[in-house]
Amino acid sequence: MVVKLTDDITRAVSDLTRHGYCLLTCPISDDEFRKLRNRLSTVMSSERENGTAFIYDGDNQRVFSLLNKGIEFERIVANETVCGVMEHVLGYNFMLSSTHANVAGPSGPSMNLHADQTFARPPWPPYALVANSMWMLDDFTPDNGATRIVPGSHLFNRQPDYAAGEGDTETIPVCGPAGSVMVFDGRLWHQTGHNTTRSEYRRGILNYYCRGYVRQQQNFFAGLEPEVLDRATPTMRRLLGWENYLSLGMLDGLP
């Protein structure tokens, strides 16, 4: 492991700048974390039972549109510690791009090595357009599919070149106890790890953020349940895109 767990934003930003990622100690209470994990388990089971679950690569599962599936998921989107790091990476009026769960099921294979800002055509600017956060709802271990990365690869400032064999670049697992949060630069090469266990599900929640002028991955304007917006705090509304970014997002002339 290249970086160590920290609750210090300055240290976290330093790690992220140098290595492309940082590891935060659990920034919510034990009770909040228990409710978050239980809610995801309930939603996962419900979607499997009613036939709407997104299952792929064996028993791997994704759970999309989490803001519509429990208030527990709303509360971590605007977490002050995580957003404090994101502000350093993405700047003024950054937004939530999407939120979903990534579950590595028993014997689930690894994902292809990639960077998250593939929507941007090269050459990329010398800074991140997006950044991601992985909330570890279980212990992340080398055996159960912990996210694997190429440390420092965000400085390559490009996607892996698969034709040149870079899809097989050596990676390391990012391990941490349940409750930890990995924040990583959108240019970092990474992948879901191979879950070699026979019965262990590795659950994580990905809250993905973008600069204020980058289109969000999830269309909150069209897909958000009205009650979620009704109870949204000013900070949450900004994260969802209900505020302008300089002259972008106007309603009737300059804000």
N, C-alpha and C positions, 0 to 999 in steps of 0.2 A: 504494500500500500504506500502511495506517494505522500498523501496528505493525512492529517489526523483530525479527529472530531474537534470542533470548537464552537463556542457560543459567542465569539467575538467577531463582529462584522468586519472590522479592519483586517483581522487575520484571514477571515474567509475570502474577502475580496483579493487579498494578496495571493492566496493559494489559487484562486480561480484565474487570476491574471497570468500567473506563471505556469500552472499545470493544466488549465482549462476546466477545472472543477474544484469544488470544495465540499466539505462534509460538516453539516451543522448538527449539534446535539438537539434532541427533541425540543422544539420551541413551543409546545403546548402541554397542558396538564395531563397527568395520567388518566384522569376521567375523560377528558376530551379525546384522548388517543384511543381509549377503549371503545368509546361510542363510535368513533370514526371507523375503526376496524370492524366492529360488529355490523355497522350499517353497510359497509362494502360486502361483507359476507352474505348479508341478507339479499342485497341486490343481485349479486352473482348467482346465488341459488335460485332466486325467483326467475331470472332470465333463462337459466338452464331449464327450469321446470316448465315455463310457458313457451319454450321454443324460439325465443328471440335472442338468445345468447350468441355472441360473435366468437365462435370457437375456430381455431386454426392451428396448423402445425401440431397435430395430435390433440393435446388437451390444454393448449395455451388459450387464454381468454382475454378479450378486451371488453371494457364496459365504458361506453361513450356517454357524453352529455350528462356528466355527473351533477351539474348544478340543478338539473331537473329531478334528481333522484335522492335528495336528502339534504337537509339544512347542514348536516355535519360536513358536507363537502364544500359548502359556501364558506364556512368559517376559516378554512385553511388557505383559501385563495388569496385573501388579503392579510395573511399573517405578517406582522410587522418585521420580524427577523428576516424571513425569506424575501419580502418586498424591499427591505433595506439593501440586501445584496443585489437584487434585480435592478434597483435604481442606479446603482454604480455601473452596472453592465449596460443597461438599455436607455438610461437617461430620462429626461423629462416626459411625463405623461405616458409612460409605457403602459401596455395593455395586456390583459389576459388573452391569449390566442385560442387556447382550448384546454379542457380538463377531462382526463379519462384514466381508467385503471388499466395497468398492464400486469397480467397474471401469468407467470411461467409455471405451467403444469408439470406433473411428473413425467420425466422422459422427454419433455419438450425440447426441440432443437434450438440452437442459437439463431438469432436473426442475422441478416447480412450487415456487415460493417458499413456505417453511413454517418453523415452529419445531418443535422436537423434543418439547415437552411438551404436545402436543395432546390427550393422554389426560385431562388435567386440565380440568375445566369452569371457565369464568370465573366470578368474577374470580380471577385468579392471585394467589398471595401475592407480596410484594415481594422475592422471592429465587428462585433457580433450584431446581427440584425434581430436575432431571437436568442432566447436562453430557456432552459428547461429546469424543472425541479422534480426530483423523484422522492416522494415520501415513502419510506420503507415501512410497510405495515407488518412485515415479518423480519426476522434476522436475515440479512442478505449474506450468503455464504458462497464459496467457490462451487459448491455442489448443487445448490438449489436454483441456479439461474441468475445470480447477481449480475447487474449491469457490468459489462466489460468495456474497457476503454483503451485508447492509445494516448497516454499522458503527453501533453504538449502538442498534440496534433492540431489544435485550434490555430496554432501559429503557422501551419502549412497554408491556411487560408483557402482551402479547396476541398472538394470531395475526394475520396479514395479513387485512384485510377484502377478500375477492375481489370482492364486490358493488360496493365503492367503487373498484375498480381497483388496489388495493394489490398484487395479484399481479404487476403490471408495474412495481413500484418499481425504480428504478435500483440496480444492484448493482456491486460491485467484485470482481475475482478475488483469492483468497488464494494467492499464489505462493510457492514455496520449493523449495530443492534437495532431491533425494531424501534421505530420512532425517529431514527436519524433521517436527515434530509440531504440528499445530494443535489447541489445546484451546479449546472454545467453550461458552458458556452455553446451556442448553437452551431459552432464550427467544429466542435470536438468529435473525433471519430469514435463511435461507440456501437454497442449492440446488446440485445438481450442475451444473457448467457445460456448455455445448455444446462437444463435441469436434469442432472443425472440420478436424482432420487426416484424412488418408486412410489412415494405417497405424499410428498411434500409440495404444497402450492406456495409459490413465492409471490406475494401480493405487493404491488406498489401503485401509487397514484402519481400521475404525471400532470403537473400544472405547468403549462407551456406559455411563455410570455413573449411579447414582441415590442419593437419600438413603435412609437405613436403614429408613425406614418406607414407601417407595414400592415397589409391586410390580414385580419385574423383568420385562423384556420377554421374556427367554428363560427357560424353565422348566428350570433346571439340575438340580433334584431328579429330574425325570422323564427328562431327555434326556442327562445327562452320562455318558460312558463310565466304568465303574468304575475303570479304571486311571488316569484323569485325577485322580479324587478321591483314590485311594490314594497318589499321589505329591505331592499338593498340600501346600504349606507352610501353616503357620498363617495367614499373611497371605492366601494364596490362598483358603483355606477361608472366611475372613471375607468376602472379596470375593464369593465365590459364594453367601453367605447362610447359612453353617453356624454363625453366631453370632447371639446375640440383639441386639436394639436396645432397650435399657431393658427394659420388660416384654413386648415383642413377640418372638415366636419361642421361647416357652417350651416345655419338654418335659413337666415335671411340677411345676408351681408356679413361683414366682418364682426367677429365676437367682441 
